[in-house]
Amino acid sequence: MIFNINSNKNFFFFILIMSTLISISSNSWMGCWIGLEINLMSFIPLISNSNNLMSSEAALKYFLTQSIASINFLFSILLKMILMKNFEINNLFSILINSSLLMKMGSCPFHFWFPNIIEGLSWMNCFILMSWQKITPMILLSYYMNKNFLFIIMLINTIIGAIGGINQMSLRKLMSFSSINNLGWMMASLMISENLFMFYFLIYSFLIMIMCFIFHIMNIYFMNQLFIYNMNFLIKFIMFINFLSLGGLPPFLGFFPKWIIINFLIWKKLYFISLIFILMSLITLFYYIRIIYSSIMFNYLKLKWFKIFIKNNYFMFIMLFNLISLMGMIFSTFFFM
């Protein structure tokens, strides 16, 4: 099962969700900080597993990095409260607050902890870290953003997220660099409007949920397992479609929000940023296609020791989600007619 039937874990999972709601509905910076702290303390028990040293190490690393970001955030908001009585946006304070939030969500240039921690997590925890844990810092970022600073961060995110995933053999690290790349797009959508950010975030979360679910069911963590396992071709086809959708290839669902963002960027005459975004999407598509090509075309007959059997209800579940992903073609085509 994906969800552990464990009352303690369920309790922490509930607190994790509530802490995000506390932060984004708070009317003071201190309230936001308290929500972030509760979020940190509830996620650590979900990560840590006494039977797995990698996850215990990941929990410790996560605690240290998030604590540093929280201290930085608290220091920035206290300094702002003491030195500034009014609400005018000061460049120094906005960069300080933005930097601590960027570190919270694993964005460049504070991204070094992110792939290392994801390497020690289960697929379910990977999904939470790559989706739910991004909500609070993103919403707080929209309250007090330094646009010029964020333009640079957006570009660095898309570039590092694209280039970092090229030589990865671990699927978890590859997904983490893909997440960093998508953070750049999310920041662009946040600058345009919060509704667009929510739309982009929901579609991105939906796509990585399918990927994490498939990898969890098949217990796949590294790229060579895709060649060795004797998989049903239909499952490979599902992965193929969802990887391309995640990369933002035109006919699929994942392209739709990226299309809207590029439209807005061009409308605002930000041609250089939209060019970088499109070029980096091509690089991410390159390494997704390399995985797909390898897993479909390489037929290691001598290595096909493992036959994967998936429960029928799981398979139907995946197929349903995949159908929605395919429907994106029709939906996005008619929307912009």
TORMISE-981258 format. One record per residue: residue in three letters; x, y, z of N, C-alpha, C in turn. Coordinates in pm, whole numbers, padded with zeros to 5 digits, always signed. Atoms other than C-alpha are relative to their C-alpha. Layout:
N
alaXYZXYZXYZ
...
This chain:
337
met+00085-00120+00000+00000+00000+00000+00088+00124+00000
ile-00077-00125+00002+00113+00357-00066-00011+00067+00137
phe+00017-00062-00131-00037+00497+00256+00018-00108+00106
asn-00023+00094-00107+00095+00322+00560-00121+00001+00093
ile+00112+00002-00093-00191+00203+00780+00061+00006+00140
asn-00070-00022-00125-00027+00351+01084-00053+00131+00056
ser+00068-00119-00053-00211+00594+01311+00096+00116+00024
asn-00099-00107-00023+00108+00786+01400+00031+00074-00129
lys-00034-00061+00129+00200+00843+01036-00118+00082-00052
asn+00118-00073+00045-00158+00945+00955-00018+00131+00076
phe+00008-00120-00084-00151+01193+01244+00096+00107-00052
phe-00099-00095+00051+00170+01355+01115-00037+00050-00140
phe+00043-00037+00135+00030+01354+00761-00109+00108+00008
phe+00107-00098-00021-00278+01544+00887+00060+00135+00044
ile-00064-00123-00048-00057+01798+01071+00075+00069-00114
leu-00072-00053+00116+00152+01840+00754-00094+00085-00087
ile+00098-00071+00082-00160+01944+00560-00050+00125+00074
met+00052-00113-00077-00290+02168+00841+00101+00113+00012
ser-00105-00103-00017+00045+02348+00885+00011+00088-00124
thr-00002-00077+00125+00040+02451+00518-00116+00099-00001
leu+00118-00087-00003-00312+02591+00564+00018+00112+00102
ile-00027-00104-00101-00199+02775+00880+00087+00110-00062
ser-00093-00097+00059+00087+02941+00689-00066+00089-00103
ile+00051-00080+00112-00104+03048+00381-00123+00082+00039
ser+00116-00079-00043-00404+03178+00579+00035+00096+00113
ser-00042-00086-00111-00199+03364+00840+00002+00147-00043
asn-00002-00143+00034-00223+03743+00859+00122+00073+00056
ser-00126-00063-00043+00123+03801+01005+00118-00089-00039
trp-00120+00077+00037+00478+03696+00918+00033-00105+00107
met-00029+00096-00108+00514+03530+01260-00088-00124-00012
gly+00092+00113+00021+00209+03315+01188+00048-00090-00112
cys-00055+00077+00113+00365+03212+00856+00118-00084+00047
trp-00119+00071-00049+00686+03119+01035-00039-00119+00087
ile+00048+00110-00087+00499+02910+01294-00051-00116-00085
gly+00052+00103+00091+00320+02725+01014+00112-00078-00067
leu-00117+00065+00063+00655+02653+00843+00070-00094+00097
glu-00067+00084-00102+00801+02518+01167-00080-00128+00028
ile+00085+00118-00025+00504+02287+01231+00012-00096-00119
asn-00013+00080+00122+00534+02171+00870+00128-00082+00002
leu-00130+00069-00007+00901+02085+00920-00005-00114+00101
met+00000+00101-00106+00842+01898+01245-00096-00116-00029
ser+00092+00111+00033+00555+01694+01095+00052-00083-00116
phe-00049+00075+00116+00741+01595+00778+00114-00095+00038
ile-00115+00084-00038+01049+01454+00955-00042-00141+00046
pro+00041+00138-00034+00862+01160+01120-00051-00079-00121
leu+00047+00070+00119+00709+01081+00780+00117-00054-00081
ile-00117+00044+00077+01055+01059+00621+00072-00114+00070
ser-00093+00089-00070+01246+00875+00891-00057-00142+00012
asn+00036+00141-00008+01244+00498+00890+00118-00071+00066
ser-00110+00061-00077+01446+00304+01149+00067-00115-00074
asn-00057+00113+00075+01500+00016+00904+00088+00045-00117
asn-00073-00048+00117+01654+00237+00637+00091+00116+00039
leu-00097-00103-00040+01973+00433+00707-00006+00121-00093
met+00007-00110+00097+01933+00641+00389-00109+00099+00037
ser+00111-00089-00034+01597+00778+00503+00027+00074+00131
ser-00036-00068-00126+01731+00856+00852+00098+00114-00028
glu-00096-00103+00039+02019+01047+00694-00072+00115-00072
ala+00078-00101+00072+01773+01227+00464-00079+00087+00097
ala+00078-00076-00100+01559+01326+00765+00088+00100+00073
leu-00093-00089-00070+01863+01472+00942+00042+00117-00088
lys-00039-00106+00096+01978+01664+00633-00114+00098-00022
tyr+00118-00084+00022+01624+01791+00576-00020+00094+00119
phe+00018-00080-00122+01600+01909+00938+00100+00115+00004
leu-00104-00103-00007+01932+02097+00920-00023+00113-00101
thr+00017-00104+00104+01865+02276+00590-00125+00084+00027
gln+00123-00075-00026+01507+02369+00682+00013+00089+00123
ser-00022-00082-00120+01621+02494+01023+00077+00126-00035
ile-00079-00118+00043+01879+02722+00861-00091+00098-00074
ala+00092-00086+00076+01612+02854+00622-00099+00068+00093
ser+00096-00058-00095+01368+02907+00912+00064+00109+00084
ile-00072-00101-00080+01629+03094+01119+00018+00127-00084
asn-00020-00113+00091+01707+03313+00818-00131+00077-00020
phe+00132-00060+00020+01334+03377+00763-00041+00081+00123
leu+00037-00066-00125+01273+03462+01130+00084+00127+00021
phe-00092-00114-00013+01579+03691+01138-00044+00114-00092
ser+00039-00101+00100+01461+03872+00822-00128+00072+00040
ile+00128-00064-00032+01104+03930+00941+00012+00084+00128
leu-00020-00079-00123+01218+04048+01289+00073+00129-00031
leu-00077-00118+00040+01470+04284+01132-00091+00100-00072
lys+00094-00084+00076+01198+04415+00901-00097+00069+00096
met+00093-00059-00097+00959+04467+01194+00065+00109+00084
ile-00069-00096-00085+01221+04650+01399+00039+00127-00079
leu-00056-00112+00075+01374+04870+01128-00101+00073-00088
met+00095-00062+00093+01072+04936+00905-00140-00002+00059
lys+00133-00007-00059+00745+05059+01046-00108-00008-00108
asn+00103+00001+00107+00567+05095+00710+00017-00122-00089
phe+00004+00121+00084+00496+04842+00435+00070+00016-00134
glu-00067-00017+00130+00715+04977+00158+00099-00115-00023
ile-00087+00114+00032+00917+04712-00024+00144+00046-00006
asn-00143-00032-00005+01284+04734+00064+00075-00113-00070
asn-00070+00103+00079+01522+04555-00174+00075-00101+00085
leu-00082+00089-00084+01750+04413+00096-00088-00100+00073
phe+00086+00090-00077+01470+04272+00311-00075-00097-00090
ser+00073+00090+00090+01279+04134+00015+00091-00111-00050
ile-00095+00104+00045+01594+03952-00107+00027-00099+00114
leu-00024+00089-00115+01656+03816+00246-00118-00096+00020
ile+00118+00084-00021+01298+03690+00287-00018-00098-00116
asn+00013+00087+00118+01285+03556-00070+00103-00113+00001
ser-00106+00102-00002+01618+03374-00025-00032-00112+00096
ser+00031+00105-00098+01503+03193+00288-00115-00088-00049
leu+00111+00079+00055+01181+03087+00112+00047-00089-00115
leu-00056+00080+00109+01380+02971-00191+00075-00121+00055
met-00071+00112-00063+01594+02759+00039-00099-00103+00054
lys+00105+00089-00051+01277+02617+00196-00051-00095-00108
met+00060+00083+00105+01149+02492-00139+00102-00072-00087
gly-00104+00071+00075+01485+02369-00272+00027+00060-00136
ser-00023-00068+00127+01522+02630-00542+00147+00040-00012
cys-00137-00051+00020+01852+02741-00698+00007+00141+00056
pro-00130+00068-00012+02101+02861-00582+00015-00078+00130
phe-00005+00074-00128+02010+02678-00257-00052-00142-00019
his+00064+00128+00036+01917+02352-00430+00083-00122+00035
phe-00093+00114-00013+02214+02133-00328-00054-00110+00091
trp+00055+00101-00092+02024+01958-00046-00109-00084-00066
phe+00124+00060+00052+01724+01870-00262+00021-00138-00064
pro-00020+00135+00060+01854+01583-00486+00055-00102+00100
asn-00059+00093-00100+02056+01434-00195-00106-00056+00094
ile+00104+00046-00093+01754+01418+00033-00099-00091-00071
ile+00097+00082+00075+01521+01282-00235+00055-00141-00024
glu-00065+00130+00023+01772+01000-00296-00028-00099+00114
gly+00023+00089-00114+01694+00864+00053-00146-00023+00034
leu+00142+00008-00034+01314+00882+00038-00073-00107-00081
ser+00088+00089+00078+01037+00646-00068-00072+00085-00104
trp+00066-00076+00107+00835+00743-00376-00113+00087+00053
met+00111-00079-00057+00541+00861-00163+00053+00129+00062
asn-00061-00119-00061+00766+01096+00037+00060+00093-00106
cys-00051-00082+00112+00931+01210-00287-00110+00086-00057
phe+00114-00074+00056+00590+01307-00417-00039+00117+00090
ile+00037-00107-00094+00509+01506-00100+00102+00113-00006
leu-00107-00101+00001+00847+01685-00109-00001+00080-00131
met-00004-00069+00129+00818+01769-00480-00128+00079-00029
ser+00124-00073+00029+00458+01893-00464-00051+00078+00121
trp+00066-00069-00113+00292+01971-00129+00094+00097+00072
gln-00094-00084-00076+00606+02112+00036+00038+00129-00073
lys-00031-00121+00077+00635+02373-00240-00109+00107+00018
ile+00114-00093-00003+00294+02532-00171+00028+00119+00092
thr-00018-00108-00098+00375+02731+00146+00104+00103-00044
pro-00100-00101+00040+00704+02892+00031-00043+00080-00123
met+00044-00070+00122+00550+02976-00309-00103+00108+00030
ile+00105-00098-00034+00243+03148-00162+00061+00116+00080
leu-00065-00106-00080+00461+03338+00091+00087+00088-00090
leu-00084-00074+00095+00691+03438-00195-00084+00104-00075
ser+00086-00092+00076+00396+03598-00374-00039+00122+00085
tyr+00038-00114-00086+00331+03826-00069+00105+00111-00005
tyr-00107-00100-00016+00668+03999-00077+00112-00033-00099
met-00099+00043+00098+00853+03937-00402+00082+00116-00057
asn-00089-00094+00067+01151+04117-00548+00012-00048-00145
lys+00016+00055+00136+01078+04082-00919+00132-00015-00074
asn-00128+00009+00073+01426+04159-01055+00083-00117+00049
phe-00073+00111-00061+01582+03911-00813-00058-00133-00048
leu+00066+00125+00039+01325+03644-00903+00016-00031-00148
phe-00026+00026+00143+01382+03690-01279+00130-00079-00016
ile-00131+00070+00007+01745+03583-01227-00015-00142+00053
ile+00019+00132-00062+01641+03295-00997-00076-00095-00093
met+00077+00080+00096+01384+03174-01254+00089-00059-00107
leu-00089+00046+00107+01648+03154-01524+00098-00105+00051
ile-00097+00097-00056+01902+02977-01298-00070-00134+00026
asn+00077+00123-00029+01631+02728-01191-00020-00084-00125
thr+00028+00077+00121+01536+02631-01544+00129-00057-00060
ile-00127+00045+00059+01901+02607-01657+00059-00117+00081
ile-00061+00104-00084+02031+02403-01360-00088-00125+00004
gly+00092+00114+00000+01718+02185-01350+00012-00083-00126
ala-00014+00072+00128+01769+02098-01718+00135-00069-00012
ile-00135+00055+00020+02145+02047-01717+00033-00105+00107
gly-00030+00093-00110+02159+01869-01377-00052-00140-00022
gly+00059+00132+00019+01939+01583-01493+00063-00083-00111
ile-00052+00069+00119+02147+01490-01799+00072-00130+00034
asn-00081+00119-00027+02391+01244-01641-00052-00086+00115
gln+00050+00073-00116+02164+01101-01372-00043-00143-00034
met+00043+00139+00015+02120+00727-01338-00116-00031+00095
ser+00107+00022-00098+01889+00751-01036-00126+00073-00045
leu+00126-00062+00044+01526+00815-01126-00048+00104+00101
arg+00043-00098-00101+01466+00997-00796+00074+00131-00018
lys-00077-00123+00022+01749+01242-00864-00047+00070-00128
leu+00047-00055+00127+01625+01287-01220-00131+00076+00022
met+00128-00066-00030+01276+01370-01089+00022+00127+00082
ser-00027-00119-00082+01428+01614-00839+00052+00115-00086
phe-00047-00107+00090+01612+01805-01114-00113+00049-00089
ser+00119-00040+00077+01291+01803-01316-00086+00095+00084
ser+00076-00085-00092+01122+01956-01009+00063+00139+00009
ile-00070-00129-00005+01389+02229-00991-00027+00079-00127
asn+00031-00064+00129+01333+02302-01361-00142+00058+00002
asn+00139-00046-00005+00957+02327-01302-00022+00115+00098
leu+00011-00113-00093+01014+02567-01011+00017+00133-00072
gly-00019-00122+00080+01138+02824-01264-00130+00040-00069
trp+00129-00025+00065+00811+02789-01456-00104+00046+00101
met+00097-00037-00103+00613+02810-01132+00016+00144+00044
met-00026-00140-00040+00782+03138-01036-00050+00096-00107
ala+00051-00083+00110+00700+03278-01380-00152+00008+00007
ser+00146+00001-00007+00336+03172-01338-00049+00080+00121
leu+00037-00075-00122+00330+03325-00986+00005+00150-00025
met-00012-00143+00032+00444+03661-01126-00116+00046-00089
ile+00111-00035+00090+00165+03650-01386-00130+00010+00080
ser+00117-00004-00088-00120+03554-01151-00001-00124+00089
glu+00006+00114-00093-00193+03328-00855-00087-00112-00056
asn+00086+00103+00060-00468+03150-01049+00078-00087-00098
leu-00082+00075+00095-00222+03054-01321+00099-00090+00074
phe-00092+00082-00081+00023+02933-01054-00072-00125+00050
met+00076+00114-00051-00248+02712-00902-00028-00101-00112
phe+00029+00086+00115-00336+02576-01247+00124-00080-00038
tyr-00126+00066+00036+00030+02500-01331+00037-00104+00106
phe-00038+00088-00110+00092+02349-00989-00084-00127+00005
leu+00090+00117-00003-00213+02119-01006+00035-00099-00111
ile-00034+00090+00111-00118+01982-01348+00136-00066+00023
tyr-00133+00055-00028+00248+01939-01247-00009-00110+00108
ser+00016+00098-00108+00146+01759-00924-00067-00127-00051
phe+00072+00114+00058-00092+01536-01119+00094-00089-00079
leu-00092+00078+00085+00182+01432-01362+00105-00073+00082
ile-00102+00070-00079+00447+01358-01100-00064-00104+00091
met+00070+00103-00080+00185+01171-00896-00009-00130-00079
ile+00009+00120+00084+00134+00931-01188+00137-00069-00007
met-00135+00057+00011+00512+00885-01229+00042-00069+00130
cys-00039+00057-00130+00573+00829-00857-00080-00126+00031
phe+00088+00115-00024+00278+00589-00840+00047-00121-00080
ile-00047+00111+00085+00406+00378-01132+00132-00056+00055
phe-00130+00045-00051+00762+00368-00994-00014-00070+00135
his+00022+00062-00132+00631+00283-00646-00054-00143-00016
ile+00061+00133+00021+00418-00009-00771+00104-00099-00051
met-00097+00092+00061+00703-00154-00976+00132-00006+00078
asn-00121-00001-00085+00964-00076-00707+00125+00031-00082
ile-00113-00039+00087+01193+00096-00959+00062+00129+00052
tyr-00069-00119-00049+01457+00343-00840+00113+00046-00092
phe-00113-00035+00088+01731+00335-01105-00032-00031-00145
met+00033+00010+00141+01739+00359-01480+00021-00140-00057
asn-00028+00133+00056+01892+00016-01545-00111-00101+00032
gln+00112+00090-00031+01589-00146-01377-00106+00003-00109
leu+00097-00011+00111+01379-00020-01667+00036-00094-00114
phe-00042+00091+00107+01589-00234-01903-00014-00146+00044
ile-00006+00137-00049+01614-00542-01682-00140-00060+00018
tyr+00131+00054-00032+01249-00574-01581-00080-00031-00126
asn+00082+00042+00113+01019-00759-01816-00138+00064+00016
met+00122-00077-00021+00747-00496-01829-00098-00017-00114
asn+00105-00004+00100+00419-00492-02009+00023+00122-00090
phe-00025-00113+00091+00450-00272-02321-00095+00116+00028
leu+00098-00104-00029+00136-00083-02218+00048+00091+00112
ile-00054-00079-00111+00304+00028-01894+00111+00090-00052
lys-00106-00082+00059+00606+00146-02092-00059+00116-00080
phe+00067-00103+00080+00369+00337-02319-00056+00111+00091
ile+00052-00097-00098+00206+00504-02014+00113+00090+00048
met-00115-00078-00046+00549+00610-01884+00047+00095-00110
phe-00041-00076+00118+00639+00730-02232-00084+00127-00012
ile+00091-00115+00014+00331+00957-02250+00019+00099+00115
asn-00009-00090-00115+00368+01093-01897+00133+00073+00010
phe-00129-00069+00005+00739+01169-01934-00005+00115-00101
leu+00009-00104+00103+00669+01363-02253-00092+00114+00045
ser+00091-00101-00053+00380+01541-02083+00070+00086+00105
leu-00075-00071-00104+00605+01634-01789+00104+00093-00062
gly-00097-00084+00070+00864+01768-02033-00064+00116-00073
gly+00072-00109+00066+00597+01984-02197-00001-00010-00151
leu+00007+00017+00146+00569+01836-02545-00141+00038-00047
pro+00127-00061+00038+00289+02012-02740-00130-00077+00013
pro+00139+00046-00006-00001+01770-02776-00049-00043+00137
phe+00040+00058-00129+00001+01651-02413-00043+00106+00102
leu+00057-00087-00105-00153+01794-02095+00103+00094+00060
gly-00104-00080-00065+00178+01921-01950+00040+00123-00080
phe-00036-00115+00084+00227+02158-02244-00094+00117+00022
phe+00105-00103-00006-00096+02348-02180+00036+00118+00092
pro-00035-00115-00086+00011+02558-01872+00127+00070-00048
lys-00124-00062+00049+00359+02613-02024-00030+00092-00118
trp+00044-00079+00116+00190+02744-02339-00053+00135+00046
ile+00059-00124-00053-00007+02999-02136+00110+00092+00054
ile-00109-00081-00057+00309+03112-01950+00083+00064-00110
ile-00079-00054+00113+00504+03154-02277-00077+00113-00069
asn+00085-00105+00059+00211+03354-02421+00011+00131+00079
phe-00008-00119-00085+00221+03592-02123+00138+00064-00006
leu-00137-00052+00005+00602+03624-02133+00024+00078-00130
ile-00017-00067+00128+00593+03715-02501-00084+00128-00005
trp+00088-00116-00006+00303+03953-02440+00065+00114+00079
lys-00071-00100-00082+00516+04128-02173+00137+00037-00060
lys-00125-00027+00073+00806+04139-02426+00124-00055+00072
leu-00114+00065-00066+01027+03911-02212+00050-00112-00091
tyr-00038+00098+00103+01168+03739-02519+00117-00088+00044
phe-00120+00076-00041+01503+03635-02366-00038-00111+00098
ile+00042+00098-00101+01339+03462-02068-00078-00114-00065
ser+00080+00106+00065+01088+03277-02290+00089-00088-00088
leu-00094+00079+00082+01374+03168-02522+00074-00101+00087
ile-00073+00089-00092+01573+03023-02227-00093-00112+00049
phe+00098+00098-00049+01259+02850-02094-00023-00110-00104
ile+00029+00097+00107+01188+02685-02430+00123-00089-00026
leu-00122+00078+00025+01552+02579-02484+00025-00102+00110
met-00022+00092-00112+01575+02425-02137-00104-00113+00002
ser+00101+00106+00013+01249+02237-02197+00046-00106-00099
leu-00053+00094+00099+01419+02082-02499+00102-00094+00063
ile-00101+00084-00066+01706+01958-02280-00068-00103+00090
thr+00071+00097-00086+01464+01802-02028-00066-00108-00085
leu+00061+00099+00090+01280+01636-02317+00104-00097-00054
phe-00108+00087+00049+01614+01503-02442+00026-00114+00097
tyr-00031+00111-00091+01685+01309-02124-00121-00086+00033
tyr+00118+00086-00014+01324+01191-02090-00008-00099-00116
ile+00007+00087+00118+01332+01058-02446+00108-00107+00005
arg-00108+00099-00012+01664+00888-02372-00041-00117+00089
ile+00050+00108-00089+01502+00693-02086-00101-00086-00075
ile+00107+00070+00072+01200+00604-02299+00059-00090-00108
tyr-00063+00073+00111+01413+00501-02595+00073-00124+00052
ser-00077+00112-00057+01639+00286-02377-00092-00110+00049
ser+00086+00103-00060+01354+00113-02196-00083-00073-00104
ile+00082+00066+00102+01157+00038-02515+00086-00075-00101
met-00077+00058+00110+01430-00034-02770+00101-00106+00044
phe-00099+00099-00044+01690-00221-02561-00074-00123+00048
asn+00068+00122-00043+01573-00577-02534+00104-00099+00052
tyr-00100+00089-00060+01809-00753-02293-00069-00132+00031
leu+00073+00126-00022+01663-01101-02336+00062-00082+00112
lys-00066+00080-00103+01926-01259-02111-00025+00057+00139
leu+00018-00063-00131+01850-01010-01836-00146+00006+00044
lys+00142-00009-00035+01471-01047-01839-00036-00106+00105
trp+00026+00097-00107+01474-01239-01512-00130+00032+00074
phe+00112-00043-00084+01207-01035-01342-00124+00026-00085
lys+00128-00026+00067+00850-01050-01457-00086+00078+00100
ile+00078-00082-00094+00637-00774-01307-00149-00027-00019
phe+00146+00018+00003+00279-00854-01219-00062+00112+00082
ile+00065-00110-00071+00062-00559-01128-00145-00038+00024
lys+00139+00031-00032-00268-00598-00949-00093+00073-00096
asn+00090-00052+00103-00558-00538-01183-00057+00138+00035
asn+00060-00128-00038-00713-00253-00981+00101+00114-00009
tyr-00106-00101+00015-00378-00066-00972+00015+00039-00148
phe-00021-00021+00143-00345-00109-01346-00112+00088-00058
met+00114-00079+00046-00695+00031-01408+00012+00144+00047
phe-00021-00132-00060-00612+00323-01179+00099+00082-00085
ile-00102-00066+00082-00299+00406-01382-00057+00035-00138
met+00056-00022+00133-00486+00369-01710-00098+00118-00001
leu+00096-00110-00010-00757+00611-01594+00074+00134-00001
phe-00080-00123-00006-00497+00877-01506+00066+00029-00134
asn-00067-00016+00128-00318+00816-01831-00095+00053-00106
leu+00103-00045+00093-00642+00868-02021-00021+00151+00015
ile+00016-00144-00026-00678+01211-01853+00117+00077-00062
ser-00119-00062+00056-00320+01294-01956-00010+00010-00153
leu+00019+00000+00145-00400+01198-02316-00108+00097-00044
met+00110-00090+00032-00721+01400-02308+00048+00145-00008
gly-00059-00134+00005-00498+01704-02258+00020+00049-00141
met-00018-00036+00141-00431+01698-02633-00125+00070-00053
ile+00126-00052+00052-00796+01752-02717-00037+00130+00071
phe+00037-00115-00083-00854+01994-02430+00080+00124-00039
ser-00085-00116+00029-00556+02220-02507-00017+00049-00143
thr+00018-00040+00140-00621+02219-02882-00125+00087-00015
phe+00124-00074+00013-00981+02337-02847+00001+00131+00078
phe+00000-00119-00086-00899+02590-02576+00055+00122-00071
phe-00066-00112+00069-00678+02802-02801-00038+00013-00147
met+00044-00009+00140-00871+02764-03125-00034+00145-00035
